[in-house]
């Protein structure tokens, strides 16, 4: 079987060599250039779209987190104006330092009587 394969390869090679020998110089030149281009290592593709895709993905993720938050029920919203007033007040903040005492006092008041 190897002899048959060798003969077949020799016949194919001879036919191809003969067909190349009959080509004009311009065609042979173009074929040589195409072969050289095919054998050159291909340059790496530039992935310029990766940063853009990452930014879009991060934006979508942020939007999903923001829109997926449950809405606050009425009466549970934090009054930021009151907080701001407390932070900017020039009054003494002793009352706020002893809040635990006032909470305890409020709990004990109904029982005192």
Secondary structure by P-SEA (a helix, b strand, c coil): caaaaaaaaaaaaaaaaaaaaaccaaaaaaaaaaaaaaacccccccccaaaaaaaaaaaaaaaaaaaabbbbccccccaaaaaaaaaacccccccccaaaaaaaaaaaccccc
